[in-house]
């Protein structure tokens, strides 16, 4: 018969284990976005990963299609994805 604290500790260990090795989005610094997606858009130059929605918002707010970190042009539709790395 465990306590709530024991249950929360076990839950945290499970989450940390499930997300181990996953990269965070270089814009929002989160692994899982609000739409429950992992970062999958990669800059071809600096190799940082971004959530699609974060990168799209960056393009809209900056009025340019450059990487938010290295400022090199990035093709949103053609940016590498984890699924294609292989």
ZAVODO-437380 format. One line per 4 residues: number of its first residue (from 0); their letters; for each residue x, y negated, z negated of N, C-alpha, C, O. Coordinates in nm, 2 decimals, padded with zeros to 4 digits. Layout:
% residues N
NUM	a	X,Y,Z,X,Y,Z,X,Y,Z,X,Y,Z ~ ...
//
This chain:
% residues 86
0	xxxx	00.08,00.12,00.00,00.00,00.00,00.00,00.09,-00.12,00.00,00.13,-00.17,-00.11 ~ 00.12,-00.18,00.12,00.21,-00.29,00.13,00.14,-00.42,00.11,00.02,-00.44,00.12 ~ 00.22,-00.52,00.08,00.17,-00.66,00.06,00.16,-00.73,00.19,00.21,-00.68,00.30 ~ 00.10,-00.84,00.19,00.10,-00.93,00.31,00.24,-00.97,00.36,00.26,-00.97,00.48
4	xxxx	00.32,-01.00,00.26,00.46,-01.04,00.29,00.53,-00.92,00.36,00.61,-00.94,00.46 ~ 00.51,-00.80,00.31,00.58,-00.68,00.38,00.52,-00.67,00.52,00.60,-00.64,00.61 ~ 00.39,-00.69,00.54,00.34,-00.67,00.67,00.39,-00.78,00.77,00.42,-00.75,00.88 ~ 00.40,-00.90,00.72,00.45,-01.01,00.80,00.60,-00.99,00.84,00.64,-01.01,00.95
8	xxxx	00.67,-00.93,00.74,00.82,-00.90,00.77,00.83,-00.80,00.87,00.91,-00.81,00.96 ~ 00.75,-00.69,00.86,00.75,-00.59,00.96,00.71,-00.64,01.10,00.77,-00.60,01.20 ~ 00.61,-00.72,01.10,00.56,-00.78,01.23,00.67,-00.87,01.29,00.70,-00.86,01.41 ~ 00.74,-00.95,01.21,00.85,-01.03,01.26,00.96,-00.94,01.32,01.02,-00.97,01.43
12	xxxx	01.00,-00.83,01.25,01.10,-00.74,01.30,01.06,-00.68,01.44,01.14,-00.67,01.53 ~ 00.93,-00.65,01.45,00.89,-00.59,01.58,00.89,-00.69,01.69,00.94,-00.66,01.80 ~ 00.85,-00.81,01.66,00.86,-00.92,01.77,01.00,-00.95,01.80,01.03,-00.96,01.92 ~ 01.09,-00.96,01.71,01.23,-00.99,01.73,01.29,-00.88,01.82,01.37,-00.90,01.91
16	xxxx	01.26,-00.76,01.78,01.31,-00.64,01.86,01.26,-00.64,02.00,01.33,-00.60,02.09 ~ 01.13,-00.67,02.02,01.07,-00.67,02.15,01.13,-00.78,02.24,01.14,-00.76,02.36 ~ 01.17,-00.89,02.19,01.22,-01.00,02.27,01.37,-01.01,02.27,01.43,-01.10,02.33 ~ 01.44,-00.91,02.21,01.58,-00.91,02.21,01.64,-00.90,02.35,01.60,-00.82,02.43
20	xxxx	01.73,-00.99,02.38,01.79,-00.99,02.51,01.72,-01.08,02.61,01.77,-01.10,02.72 ~ 01.61,-01.13,02.58,01.53,-01.22,02.67,01.59,-01.36,02.66,01.62,-01.41,02.55 ~ 01.59,-01.43,02.77,01.64,-01.57,02.77,01.52,-01.66,02.75,01.41,-01.64,02.79 ~ 01.55,-01.77,02.69,01.45,-01.88,02.67,01.45,-01.97,02.79,01.55,-01.98,02.86
24	xxxx	01.34,-02.04,02.80,01.33,-02.14,02.91,01.42,-02.26,02.87,01.42,-02.31,02.76 ~ 01.49,-02.31,02.97,01.59,-02.42,02.94,01.51,-02.55,02.93,01.58,-02.66,02.90 ~ 01.38,-02.56,02.96,01.30,-02.68,02.94,01.23,-02.68,02.81,01.25,-02.78,02.73 ~ 01.15,-02.58,02.78,01.07,-02.58,02.66,01.14,-02.50,02.54,01.09,-02.51,02.43
28	xxxx	01.25,-02.43,02.57,01.32,-02.36,02.47,01.24,-02.24,02.41,01.27,-02.20,02.30 ~ 01.14,-02.20,02.48,01.06,-02.09,02.43,01.08,-01.97,02.52,01.11,-01.98,02.64 ~ 01.06,-01.85,02.46,01.07,-01.73,02.54,00.94,-01.70,02.61,00.94,-01.67,02.73 ~ 00.83,-01.71,02.54,00.70,-01.69,02.60,00.63,-01.82,02.61,00.62,-01.90,02.52
32	xxxx	00.58,-01.85,02.73,00.51,-01.97,02.76,00.36,-01.96,02.71,00.32,-01.86,02.67 ~ 00.29,-02.07,02.72,00.15,-02.08,02.68,00.06,-01.98,02.76,-00.04,-01.94,02.72 ~ 00.11,-01.95,02.89,00.03,-01.86,02.97,00.08,-01.72,02.96,00.06,-01.63,03.04 ~ 00.16,-01.69,02.85,00.21,-01.56,02.81,00.31,-01.50,02.91,00.31,-01.38,02.93
36	xxxx	00.39,-01.59,02.98,00.49,-01.55,03.08,00.63,-01.57,03.02,00.65,-01.65,02.94 ~ 00.72,-01.48,03.07,00.86,-01.50,03.04,00.92,-01.59,03.15,00.87,-01.60,03.26 ~ 01.03,-01.66,03.11,01.10,-01.74,03.22,01.15,-01.65,03.33,01.22,-01.55,03.31 ~ 01.11,-01.69,03.45,01.15,-01.61,03.57,01.20,-01.69,03.69,01.24,-01.63,03.79
40	xxxx	01.21,-01.82,03.68,01.26,-01.90,03.79,01.41,-01.94,03.75,01.43,-02.00,03.64 ~ 01.50,-01.90,03.83,01.64,-01.93,03.80,01.70,-02.03,03.90,01.68,-02.02,04.02 ~ 01.78,-02.12,03.85,01.85,-02.21,03.93,01.97,-02.14,04.00,02.04,-02.07,03.93 ~ 01.98,-02.15,04.12,02.09,-02.08,04.20,02.23,-02.14,04.16,02.33,-02.07,04.19
44	xxxx	02.24,-02.26,04.11,02.37,-02.32,04.08,02.41,-02.29,03.94,02.51,-02.23,03.91 ~ 02.33,-02.34,03.84,02.37,-02.32,03.70,02.32,-02.19,03.63,02.36,-02.16,03.52 ~ 02.23,-02.12,03.70,02.18,-01.99,03.66,02.09,-02.00,03.54,02.06,-01.89,03.48 ~ 02.04,-02.11,03.49,01.95,-02.12,03.38,01.81,-02.08,03.43,01.77,-02.09,03.54
48	xxxx	01.74,-02.02,03.33,01.60,-01.97,03.36,01.50,-02.07,03.31,01.52,-02.14,03.21 ~ 01.38,-02.07,03.38,01.27,-02.16,03.35,01.14,-02.09,03.37,01.13,-02.00,03.45 ~ 01.04,-02.13,03.29,00.91,-02.08,03.32,00.86,-02.15,03.44,00.90,-02.27,03.47 ~ 00.78,-02.09,03.52,00.73,-02.15,03.65,00.65,-02.28,03.61,00.67,-02.38,03.68
52	xxxx	00.57,-02.28,03.51,00.49,-02.39,03.48,00.58,-02.51,03.43,00.55,-02.62,03.46 ~ 00.68,-02.48,03.35,00.77,-02.58,03.30,00.84,-02.65,03.42,00.86,-02.77,03.43 ~ 00.89,-02.57,03.51,00.97,-02.62,03.63,00.87,-02.70,03.71,00.91,-02.81,03.76 ~ 00.75,-02.66,03.74,00.65,-02.73,03.82,00.62,-02.87,03.75,00.62,-02.97,03.82
56	xxxx	00.60,-02.87,03.62,00.58,-03.00,03.55,00.70,-03.09,03.56,00.68,-03.21,03.58 ~ 00.82,-03.03,03.56,00.94,-03.11,03.57,00.94,-03.18,03.71,00.97,-03.30,03.72 ~ 00.92,-03.10,03.81,00.91,-03.15,03.95,00.81,-03.27,03.96,00.84,-03.37,04.02 ~ 00.70,-03.25,03.90,00.59,-03.35,03.91,00.63,-03.48,03.84,00.61,-03.59,03.89
60	xxxx	00.69,-03.46,03.72,00.72,-03.58,03.63,00.84,-03.66,03.68,00.85,-03.78,03.67 ~ 00.94,-03.58,03.75,01.06,-03.65,03.79,01.05,-03.69,03.94,01.14,-03.76,03.98 ~ 00.95,-03.65,04.01,00.93,-03.68,04.15,01.05,-03.63,04.23,01.09,-03.69,04.33 ~ 01.11,-03.52,04.19,01.22,-03.46,04.27,01.23,-03.31,04.25,01.18,-03.26,04.15
64	xxxx	01.29,-03.24,04.34,01.30,-03.10,04.33,01.44,-03.06,04.29,01.50,-02.98,04.36 ~ 01.49,-03.11,04.18,01.62,-03.08,04.13,01.61,-03.00,04.00,01.51,-03.01,03.92 ~ 01.72,-02.93,03.97,01.73,-02.86,03.84,01.73,-02.96,03.73,01.81,-03.06,03.74 ~ 01.66,-02.94,03.62,01.66,-03.04,03.51,01.79,-03.05,03.44,01.82,-03.15,03.37
68	xxxx	01.87,-02.95,03.46,02.00,-02.94,03.39,02.12,-02.99,03.47,02.20,-03.08,03.43 ~ 02.14,-02.92,03.59,02.25,-02.95,03.67,02.22,-03.05,03.78,02.31,-03.10,03.85 ~ 02.10,-03.08,03.80,02.05,-03.18,03.90,02.07,-03.14,04.05,02.05,-03.22,04.14 ~ 02.11,-03.01,04.07,02.12,-02.97,04.21,01.99,-02.93,04.26,01.90,-02.89,04.19
72	xxxx	01.96,-02.94,04.39,01.83,-02.91,04.45,01.80,-02.77,04.42,01.88,-02.68,04.42 ~ 01.67,-02.75,04.39,01.62,-02.61,04.36,01.49,-02.59,04.44,01.40,-02.68,04.44 ~ 01.48,-02.48,04.51,01.36,-02.45,04.58,01.26,-02.37,04.49,01.29,-02.26,04.46 ~ 01.15,-02.44,04.45,01.06,-02.37,04.36,01.01,-02.24,04.41,01.00,-02.14,04.34
76	xxxx	00.97,-02.24,04.54,00.91,-02.12,04.60,01.02,-02.01,04.62,00.99,-01.89,04.62 ~ 01.14,-02.05,04.65,01.25,-01.96,04.68,01.34,-01.93,04.57,01.44,-01.86,04.59 ~ 01.32,-02.00,04.46,01.42,-01.98,04.34,01.42,-01.83,04.30,01.32,-01.76,04.31 ~ 01.54,-01.78,04.27,01.55,-01.64,04.23,01.46,-01.61,04.11,01.44,-01.70,04.03
80	xxxx	01.41,-01.49,04.11,01.33,-01.45,04.00,01.40,-01.32,03.94,01.47,-01.26,04.01 ~ 01.37,-01.30,03.82,01.43,-01.18,03.75,01.39,-01.05,03.83,01.47,-00.96,03.84 ~ 01.27,-01.05,03.88,01.22,-00.93,03.95,01.30,-00.90,04.08,01.32,-00.79,04.11 ~ 01.35,-01.01,04.14,01.43,-00.99,04.26,01.58,-00.96,04.24,01.65,-00.91,04.33
84	xx	01.62,-00.99,04.12,01.76,-00.96,04.09,01.77,-00.81,04.07,01.70,-00.75,03.98 ~ 01.85,-00.75,04.14,01.84,-00.61,04.12,01.92,-00.51,04.14,01.88,-00.39,04.11
//
